[in-house]
Every structure is written in C-alpha cells, then in structure tokens.
Amino acid sequence: MLAAIFVLFARKFRQTTPLVPFMLVLHVSGSLFLLLLAFVTGNSLTGFSTESWTALFMLALIPTLIGPTLLNFSVGHLPAFVVSAAILGEPVGATLLGWFIFGEVPIGWTLLGAALIVLCILVVVLEPRTPAIAEPSRD
C-alpha cells in the first residue's frame, strides 16, 4: 500500500522535477530520517569492521541506489499502475539472484508463485489501453 502511495506521489513530482534532483532529495531525506531513528533508538553507527562497511556500502550502491532510481525514472515515463505492478517482480528477481549466485534452489511453490507474479505483471503491462475520449468543445 505504501509503495502504491509513493508511486502516485512520485508520478506527480516527477512530471515537474528532473530525476537527479528528485533522487537527491529522496535519498538525503531518507538518510537523515534513518540517522535520527538510530539516534532516538540508541543504535550505534560505529565499531563495524571494514568488511561490514563494505557490505553496507554495496547495499547502498546497488539495491538502494540503482533500484529506486530506475523505479523513479519509470514513474516519469510510464503510468503509475504499470510501475506499481512491476514492483511485484522484485521478489521474483531476488529469488532468481539467490538461485544463481548462492545456489539457493527455490521450492516448487515458490516457482509457481513467481510464474504467477510474472504472468500478472505481463497482463498489466501488455493490456491494450483505450485512448481517453476527448470532451467535445463548447465553442
């Protein structure tokens, strides 16, 4: 539900805001919120090993930076409902990456669910759209 709300708001703002400034505001505000949350809850942001910082940096770079940037780019060029439907493919992609990278073979039900999700996304994306009917002029 929150993803759908975000896509609707992002669609509105992306019509007037270029991608890079939009993403800059999005990531800076998200980072500040998380820093505040860490401070309020008393979680320390120090004492991590170099390997942990490398892993956190890679998490920030790949799934956090690239994924939302592509999503918000899409919101600026596609209908919001198509982008919202495509978000459902994220667990399918994660499952496939886990299979190919880590050898985590998904069970049959997982593969069936993934196929169903992909089928539903294709139905939404490939569904023919009827053009909006223009109202007659009142001249």
N, C-alpha and C positions, 0 to 999 in steps of 0.2 A: 504494500500500500504506500509506504514512504517512497519507494522507488518511482512509482507512478506519479505521485505528487511532485517529486523532484523533476521528473522528465517534463511535466506540464509547465512548471516554473522555468526550467532551463530553456524550454522551447520559446517561451515568451521573451526571456532576456537575450537569448542568442540571436533573435531577429534584429536586435539593435547593437549588440556587443560582439566584437571580434573574439575569436576563440582564445587567443593567448591571454588577453586581459581578463576574460571570464574565468579561465582556469587558474590564473594567478590569484584572483580574489577568492576563488573556491578553495584552493589548497592552503593559502595563508590563513584564511578564517578557520578552516578545519584544523590546521596545526595549532593555532592559538587556543582553540577550544579544547583540544586534547592536552595541551600543556597545562591549561587551567584545571582540567579534570584530574590530571596527575597530581598537581599541587594540592587540590582540595582533598583528594583521597589519600594523600601521603605516600604516593608511589615515587620511588627514587628513579631518576633518569641517569644515574651514574653507576660505575662499578661493573659495567659489562665488559666482556672480553672483546678482543679485536674481531674474532670470528662472529660474535653476536652482532657487533656493529655492522660488519659486512653483510650479514644476513638481513638485518633491518634496512640497510641501505638498498639492497637488491629488492626487498619487498616494497620499499617506497618507489623505486625506479620503475620496476616492471609492472606488477599488477595495480599499483596505486596510481601511478602517473600515466602510464600508457592506456590502461583500460578506461578510466573516466574521460581522458582526453578524446579517445575515439568515440565514446558514447556521446559526449557533448558536441563533437563535430557532427555526428549523425543527427543529433537533435536539431541542429541548424539546417539540415538538408532533407530530412525525412519527416513524415508525420509522426507525432508523438506516440501513437498506438503501435506503430511498427517498431520503434525503438524499445518501447516497453515490452513488447513480445520478444524481441531479440535478447533482452536481458535474461530471459528464462534459459537461454542457451549457455549461460556461464557455468552452471554445474556440469553440464554435458562436456564442455571444453576442459574443465578441471578434472573430470573423470578420465577423459582421454589422455590428458597430460600425465596423470598419475599412472595410467596403464603403460604408456610408452616410456616415461622417464624412470619410474620407480618399480615397474613390473607388478603393480597392484592390479590384478585382473578383477574387473567388476563381475558381480554375480549376474545371473540371468535376469532377475527382476530389475536390476539397475540398467542393464542394456535395453530392456523393454521400455522402461521409463524414459530413457534417453531418446529412444526412437520415437516415442510418443511426443516428447517435447519438440524434437526437430520437426516432426510432421505438423504439429500445431503452429510452429513458427513459420513453416513454409506456407501453410494455409493463409495465415495473416499477411505475409509478405507478397504472395503471388495472387491473392484475391483481386479480381478486376474491380476497379473503382469506377463508379459512375460520376461523371463530372457534375459539379454543382450547377443547378439551374439558376440562371440569372433572372432576377425580377425584372418585369417589363418596366421600361422607362415611363415616368409620369409627366412627360412633356406635353 
